[in-house]
């Protein structure tokens, strides 16, 4: 729900409460006003009748549909100091036209003349309370409906006009790409609040772009600069191993150092690759035949499987196509197969299956000593994988995350299963 529409609905709820209270007040005002005017009308009629009685010496009594004058022996006593000599009350009178009882307002008073005393009762129809209530309710309802329609319709017009700068700001934020390393350029909108927002967004995107550029340069430079001394160190260790007259202790020390340097080099390459994947540098989407790429990878790793005496079974459906960056798909398949070979046992098994939208790789190996979901975290590895960097499955998980693939890891006995759903 849009902000202005929600605000309009809140205002309408408040208006409904105000209209309800206003309707009650209006109803009571109408009742009092109508009753006052009816009483005045009855008083005027009383004065005309009393003058007629005083001027007619032979008057005895009269009775019609709205006036009743009857002689009385004595006038009722009135309280001392009472100025109002009229008694008003509500009564029910048969309405001949409507054939039902109707509310009437009645005036009762007494008059003294030379010929005697008379009781005068005058009544007339008044507007009923339920009629007044219905009229007030109808008028308030129609007024509220008209106001509601006008406010809702106006909110859409105002949102289109006043929120146009805000919508332009949202569009530029949506189209902002950090890899372009260009901040947004939001101009003046003429509205103070939106100008403050645009200025903050300009500063924020400029800072983000600068930080991303610096981080990217640092990552690339660090990776490049580390590889050179590592390669030199590995080369010198290889030369040392070729020297004669080395003791077994010296050979062991050199081999240990060589293994550490090799591990560091692989770790550096893995971290650089992971960083580039997270920065979405591999975004060249194209249609890729996974079946073909998987078969090529199996051929490339055939020597490693034979070296470790592993049996390999594959069930690969032909022409399985996905849309992704080709480099990412190759890294994904290679890391999956390397993981299945490296963590397998001597003489173990590997089963590779590919269907229309699912890739499954099963391999034998030692039972996990940590929860399977933790294997996708960086540098998380079991006691049986101390020599590994702990980044292989992190890279696989990150590729699946960016590619919107679903990945799961299951371990049942000696069987480990990774399933990827495209």
PLY file of the C-alpha trace (Angstrom):
ply
format ascii 1.0
element vertex 422
property float x
property float y
property float z
element edge 421
property int vertex1
property int vertex2
end_header
0.00 0.00 0.00
1.36 3.41 -0.97
2.21 5.91 1.74
-0.24 8.60 0.60
-3.10 6.09 0.25
-2.45 4.77 3.75
-2.39 8.34 5.10
-5.67 9.04 3.28
-7.33 5.98 4.82
-6.17 7.04 8.28
-7.61 10.53 7.70
-10.87 8.94 6.54
-11.07 6.89 9.74
-10.54 10.04 11.80
-13.12 11.85 9.65
-15.60 9.01 10.22
-15.27 9.45 14.00
-15.65 13.22 13.67
-18.69 12.79 11.42
-20.26 10.40 13.95
-19.80 12.86 16.79
-20.95 15.70 14.54
-24.06 13.72 13.56
-25.05 13.28 17.22
-24.55 16.98 17.92
-26.49 17.94 14.77
-29.31 15.59 15.74
-29.67 17.14 19.20
-29.54 20.68 17.76
-32.27 19.84 15.28
-34.44 18.30 18.00
-34.09 21.37 20.24
-34.68 23.81 17.36
-37.76 22.00 16.06
-39.21 21.65 19.55
-38.61 25.35 20.27
-40.28 26.45 17.04
-43.23 24.11 17.67
-43.67 25.51 21.17
-43.65 29.05 19.82
-46.24 28.15 17.22
-48.48 26.60 19.87
-48.11 29.70 22.07
-49.14 31.95 19.17
-52.23 29.81 18.58
-53.01 29.89 22.27
-52.93 33.71 22.27
-55.28 33.88 19.29
-57.72 31.47 20.96
-57.58 33.23 24.33
-58.37 36.57 22.64
-61.27 34.96 20.81
-62.67 33.56 24.09
-62.42 36.93 25.84
-64.17 38.75 22.97
-67.03 36.23 22.71
-69.33 36.64 25.75
-71.46 33.61 24.86
-68.53 31.18 24.52
-68.99 27.88 26.32
-66.58 25.23 24.89
-65.01 23.97 21.68
-63.45 20.72 20.52
-61.86 19.94 17.16
-58.98 17.79 15.89
-56.21 20.00 17.31
-57.91 22.29 19.87
-59.83 21.39 22.98
-61.33 24.06 25.25
-63.27 22.93 28.27
-64.74 24.95 31.18
-63.34 24.25 34.65
-64.64 25.26 38.04
-61.41 26.61 39.39
-57.94 27.34 38.12
-55.12 25.14 39.40
-52.80 26.72 41.89
-49.53 27.93 40.51
-46.34 28.10 42.48
-45.45 31.52 43.67
-43.17 33.40 41.40
-43.67 31.00 38.49
-43.66 32.99 35.30
-44.25 30.20 32.79
-47.99 29.45 32.62
-47.70 26.98 29.76
-47.24 23.24 30.15
-45.67 21.39 27.22
-45.68 17.65 26.73
-45.41 14.98 24.05
-48.43 12.92 23.17
-49.71 10.47 20.56
-52.59 11.46 18.28
-54.34 9.45 15.59
-53.44 10.65 12.12
-56.41 10.17 9.86
-54.44 10.36 6.61
-51.68 7.97 7.63
-54.03 5.75 9.66
-51.64 5.53 12.58
-50.65 7.23 15.80
-48.25 10.14 15.35
-46.16 12.12 17.81
-47.59 15.51 18.63
-46.50 18.41 20.79
-49.20 19.57 23.22
-49.66 22.87 25.04
-51.85 22.97 28.13
-52.87 26.22 29.84
-55.76 27.85 31.73
-57.56 31.16 31.17
-59.88 33.18 33.35
-62.63 35.31 31.81
-65.72 37.17 33.09
-67.89 34.24 32.05
-65.78 31.52 33.71
-62.58 29.55 33.72
-61.37 27.43 30.79
-58.74 24.80 30.16
-57.09 25.13 26.75
-55.23 22.19 25.12
-53.58 22.68 21.73
-51.53 20.06 19.91
-49.87 19.86 16.54
-47.78 17.31 14.70
-44.01 17.55 15.08
-41.14 16.03 13.12
-40.46 12.62 14.67
-37.10 11.83 16.20
-36.53 8.82 13.98
-37.20 10.99 10.90
-34.67 13.54 12.11
-32.18 10.77 12.88
-32.62 9.22 9.43
-32.24 12.58 7.73
-29.08 13.41 9.67
-27.66 9.91 9.07
-28.36 10.04 5.34
-26.87 13.50 4.94
-23.75 12.61 6.95
-23.32 9.32 5.07
-23.54 10.90 1.65
-21.20 13.68 2.72
-18.67 11.13 4.03
-18.90 9.02 0.85
-18.35 12.05 -1.36
-15.47 13.22 0.82
-13.92 9.72 0.79
-14.12 9.39 -2.99
-12.65 12.85 -3.47
-9.82 12.22 -0.99
-8.88 8.81 -2.44
-9.00 10.10 -6.01
-7.01 13.16 -4.98
-4.40 11.00 -3.25
-3.63 9.25 -6.53
-3.35 12.54 -8.38
-1.20 14.07 -5.64
1.01 10.97 -5.41
1.58 11.11 -9.17
2.47 14.78 -9.05
4.16 15.36 -5.69
5.92 11.99 -5.43
7.32 12.09 -8.96
10.79 13.22 -7.71
10.73 10.44 -5.12
9.85 7.84 -7.77
12.69 9.11 -9.97
15.03 8.70 -7.00
13.84 5.10 -6.49
14.41 4.31 -10.18
17.98 5.60 -10.02
18.67 3.61 -6.86
17.31 0.45 -8.54
19.55 1.03 -11.56
22.63 1.77 -9.47
25.38 -0.74 -10.22
28.35 -0.79 -7.90
30.50 -2.48 -10.55
30.27 0.63 -12.73
31.98 2.52 -9.86
29.90 5.60 -10.72
27.82 7.31 -8.01
24.27 8.42 -8.66
23.63 11.99 -9.78
20.33 13.07 -8.28
19.42 16.69 -8.93
17.18 19.21 -7.17
13.49 18.39 -6.93
12.18 21.64 -5.44
10.98 19.82 -2.30
13.21 20.26 0.75
12.79 16.74 2.15
13.46 15.07 -1.20
16.50 17.29 -1.81
17.95 16.22 1.56
17.31 12.56 0.66
18.90 12.97 -2.79
21.96 14.64 -1.30
22.40 11.83 1.22
22.03 9.17 -1.50
24.59 10.95 -3.71
27.10 11.00 -0.85
26.37 7.40 0.09
26.74 6.00 -3.45
29.91 8.02 -3.99
31.39 6.57 -0.79
30.28 3.04 -1.71
31.72 3.33 -5.22
35.04 4.63 -3.89
35.27 1.91 -1.23
34.41 -0.79 -3.77
37.06 0.51 -6.17
39.70 0.61 -3.44
38.78 -2.87 -2.18
38.82 -4.30 -5.70
42.22 -2.80 -6.42
43.56 -4.05 -3.09
42.28 -7.58 -3.72
43.75 -7.71 -7.21
47.06 -6.18 -6.17
47.38 -8.35 -3.07
46.66 -11.50 -5.07
49.13 -10.56 -7.78
51.86 -9.46 -5.40
51.51 -12.57 -3.24
51.74 -14.98 -6.14
55.15 -13.68 -7.24
57.07 -14.28 -3.95
55.23 -17.57 -3.46
56.29 -18.77 -6.92
59.88 -17.68 -6.26
59.91 -19.46 -2.90
58.52 -22.65 -4.47
61.16 -22.51 -7.17
64.00 -22.12 -4.68
62.68 -24.99 -2.57
62.60 -27.17 -5.67
66.24 -26.25 -6.36
67.14 -27.12 -2.78
65.57 -30.54 -3.18
67.84 -31.17 -6.17
70.98 -30.50 -4.13
73.18 -33.42 -3.26
74.36 -34.46 0.18
71.07 -33.48 1.87
70.23 -35.29 5.04
66.80 -36.86 5.44
65.96 -34.28 8.09
66.75 -31.45 5.68
64.68 -33.09 2.92
61.72 -33.41 5.30
62.00 -29.75 6.29
62.15 -28.61 2.67
59.20 -30.78 1.67
57.18 -29.46 4.60
57.98 -25.88 3.63
57.14 -26.64 -0.01
53.75 -28.09 1.03
52.99 -25.02 3.14
53.88 -22.66 0.29
51.73 -24.69 -2.10
48.84 -24.59 0.36
49.23 -20.83 0.76
49.26 -20.34 -3.02
46.07 -22.38 -3.42
44.47 -20.51 -0.53
45.32 -17.16 -2.12
43.85 -18.24 -5.46
40.69 -19.55 -3.77
40.16 -16.35 -1.77
40.70 -14.24 -4.89
38.22 -16.37 -6.83
35.68 -16.16 -4.02
36.07 -12.39 -3.85
35.57 -12.03 -7.59
32.47 -14.23 -7.46
31.00 -12.18 -4.60
31.69 -8.98 -6.54
29.72 -10.49 -9.45
32.57 -10.04 -11.88
31.42 -13.16 -13.72
28.21 -11.83 -15.23
28.50 -12.84 -18.88
25.29 -14.88 -19.10
25.00 -17.35 -21.95
23.38 -20.71 -22.71
25.69 -23.49 -21.51
25.48 -27.20 -22.20
26.10 -28.64 -18.74
26.11 -32.18 -20.11
29.07 -31.37 -22.35
30.97 -29.48 -19.64
30.43 -32.31 -17.15
31.69 -34.97 -19.58
34.82 -32.91 -20.32
35.51 -32.50 -16.60
35.11 -36.25 -15.99
37.68 -36.93 -18.73
40.10 -34.42 -17.19
39.81 -36.04 -13.75
39.99 -39.63 -14.99
43.72 -39.89 -14.20
43.13 -38.75 -10.59
40.34 -41.27 -10.08
42.58 -44.07 -11.42
45.47 -42.90 -9.24
43.27 -43.20 -6.15
41.71 -46.44 -7.45
38.18 -44.95 -7.49
35.30 -46.43 -9.44
33.21 -43.85 -11.32
29.61 -44.33 -12.47
27.85 -41.60 -14.46
24.32 -41.12 -15.70
24.32 -37.87 -17.67
21.31 -36.73 -19.64
22.26 -35.15 -22.97
21.67 -31.51 -23.87
20.93 -30.15 -20.40
21.08 -26.36 -20.89
21.33 -23.57 -18.33
21.93 -19.83 -18.62
24.97 -18.67 -16.67
28.56 -17.49 -16.90
30.69 -20.24 -18.45
33.59 -19.67 -16.06
31.31 -20.07 -13.05
29.90 -23.35 -14.38
33.40 -24.72 -14.96
34.51 -23.69 -11.46
31.36 -25.24 -10.01
31.82 -28.62 -11.76
35.57 -28.78 -11.10
35.17 -28.01 -7.41
32.42 -30.61 -7.05
34.53 -33.34 -8.66
37.69 -32.32 -6.79
35.74 -32.47 -3.53
34.37 -35.94 -4.38
37.88 -37.24 -5.23
39.86 -35.52 -2.46
37.55 -36.60 0.36
37.05 -40.13 -0.95
38.70 -43.21 0.49
41.13 -45.49 -1.28
39.16 -47.77 -3.62
35.97 -45.76 -3.05
33.14 -44.89 -5.41
31.79 -41.78 -7.16
28.32 -41.57 -8.75
27.51 -38.61 -11.00
23.91 -38.02 -12.16
22.53 -35.21 -14.31
18.86 -34.78 -15.20
16.98 -31.92 -16.78
17.27 -29.63 -13.73
19.28 -31.57 -11.11
22.95 -32.42 -10.68
23.82 -35.02 -8.04
27.30 -36.15 -7.03
27.69 -38.98 -4.50
30.96 -40.24 -3.10
32.14 -42.50 -0.32
34.23 -41.15 2.52
34.60 -40.72 6.25
31.52 -39.85 8.28
31.11 -36.14 9.03
32.10 -34.96 12.48
30.36 -31.56 12.09
26.83 -30.60 10.93
26.57 -30.70 7.13
25.21 -27.13 6.86
28.45 -25.79 8.42
30.53 -27.17 5.54
29.42 -24.26 3.34
31.04 -21.75 5.72
34.53 -20.43 5.01
37.43 -22.39 6.50
35.00 -24.87 8.06
36.33 -28.41 7.75
36.32 -31.66 9.66
39.24 -33.37 11.35
39.67 -35.56 8.27
40.28 -32.51 6.03
42.95 -30.58 7.91
45.17 -30.28 4.84
42.47 -28.58 2.77
41.77 -24.85 2.66
38.12 -25.20 3.66
37.03 -22.93 0.81
35.94 -25.45 -1.85
32.36 -25.84 -0.67
32.17 -22.12 0.17
32.95 -21.34 -3.48
30.36 -23.88 -4.64
27.73 -22.43 -2.28
28.45 -18.85 -3.35
28.12 -19.75 -7.05
24.78 -21.46 -6.36
23.62 -18.47 -4.33
24.45 -15.95 -7.07
23.03 -18.23 -9.76
19.83 -18.84 -7.76
20.49 -22.59 -7.62
19.36 -24.68 -4.68
22.12 -26.77 -3.05
21.94 -29.42 -0.32
24.46 -31.72 1.40
23.46 -35.08 2.90
25.56 -37.66 4.71
24.28 -41.17 5.38
26.89 -43.62 6.59
29.90 -43.52 4.26
27.93 -41.85 1.44
28.11 -38.11 0.92
25.63 -36.51 -1.51
25.60 -32.99 -2.95
22.48 -32.09 -4.90
22.15 -28.92 -7.00
18.80 -27.91 -8.47
18.95 -25.44 -11.36
0 1
1 2
2 3
3 4
4 5
5 6
6 7
7 8
8 9
9 10
10 11
11 12
12 13
13 14
14 15
15 16
16 17
17 18
18 19
19 20
20 21
21 22
22 23
23 24
24 25
25 26
26 27
27 28
28 29
29 30
30 31
31 32
32 33
33 34
34 35
35 36
36 37
37 38
38 39
39 40
40 41
41 42
42 43
43 44
44 45
45 46
46 47
47 48
48 49
49 50
50 51
51 52
52 53
53 54
54 55
55 56
56 57
57 58
58 59
59 60
60 61
61 62
62 63
63 64
64 65
65 66
66 67
67 68
68 69
69 70
70 71
71 72
72 73
73 74
74 75
75 76
76 77
77 78
78 79
79 80
80 81
81 82
82 83
83 84
84 85
85 86
86 87
87 88
88 89
89 90
90 91
91 92
92 93
93 94
94 95
95 96
96 97
97 98
98 99
99 100
100 101
101 102
102 103
103 104
104 105
105 106
106 107
107 108
108 109
109 110
110 111
111 112
112 113
113 114
114 115
115 116
116 117
117 118
118 119
119 120
120 121
121 122
122 123
123 124
124 125
125 126
126 127
127 128
128 129
129 130
130 131
131 132
132 133
133 134
134 135
135 136
136 137
137 138
138 139
139 140
140 141
141 142
142 143
143 144
144 145
145 146
146 147
147 148
148 149
149 150
150 151
151 152
152 153
153 154
154 155
155 156
156 157
157 158
158 159
159 160
160 161
161 162
162 163
163 164
164 165
165 166
166 167
167 168
168 169
169 170
170 171
171 172
172 173
173 174
174 175
175 176
176 177
177 178
178 179
179 180
180 181
181 182
182 183
183 184
184 185
185 186
186 187
187 188
188 189
189 190
190 191
191 192
192 193
193 194
194 195
195 196
196 197
197 198
198 199
199 200
200 201
201 202
202 203
203 204
204 205
205 206
206 207
207 208
208 209
209 210
210 211
211 212
212 213
213 214
214 215
215 216
216 217
217 218
218 219
219 220
220 221
221 222
222 223
223 224
224 225
225 226
226 227
227 228
228 229
229 230
230 231
231 232
232 233
233 234
234 235
235 236
236 237
237 238
238 239
239 240
240 241
241 242
242 243
243 244
244 245
245 246
246 247
247 248
248 249
249 250
250 251
251 252
252 253
253 254
254 255
255 256
256 257
257 258
258 259
259 260
260 261
261 262
262 263
263 264
264 265
265 266
266 267
267 268
268 269
269 270
270 271
271 272
272 273
273 274
274 275
275 276
276 277
277 278
278 279
279 280
280 281
281 282
282 283
283 284
284 285
285 286
286 287
287 288
288 289
289 290
290 291
291 292
292 293
293 294
294 295
295 296
296 297
297 298
298 299
299 300
300 301
301 302
302 303
303 304
304 305
305 306
306 307
307 308
308 309
309 310
310 311
311 312
312 313
313 314
314 315
315 316
316 317
317 318
318 319
319 320
320 321
321 322
322 323
323 324
324 325
325 326
326 327
327 328
328 329
329 330
330 331
331 332
332 333
333 334
334 335
335 336
336 337
337 338
338 339
339 340
340 341
341 342
342 343
343 344
344 345
345 346
346 347
347 348
348 349
349 350
350 351
351 352
352 353
353 354
354 355
355 356
356 357
357 358
358 359
359 360
360 361
361 362
362 363
363 364
364 365
365 366
366 367
367 368
368 369
369 370
370 371
371 372
372 373
373 374
374 375
375 376
376 377
377 378
378 379
379 380
380 381
381 382
382 383
383 384
384 385
385 386
386 387
387 388
388 389
389 390
390 391
391 392
392 393
393 394
394 395
395 396
396 397
397 398
398 399
399 400
400 401
401 402
402 403
403 404
404 405
405 406
406 407
407 408
408 409
409 410
410 411
411 412
412 413
413 414
414 415
415 416
416 417
417 418
418 419
419 420
420 421
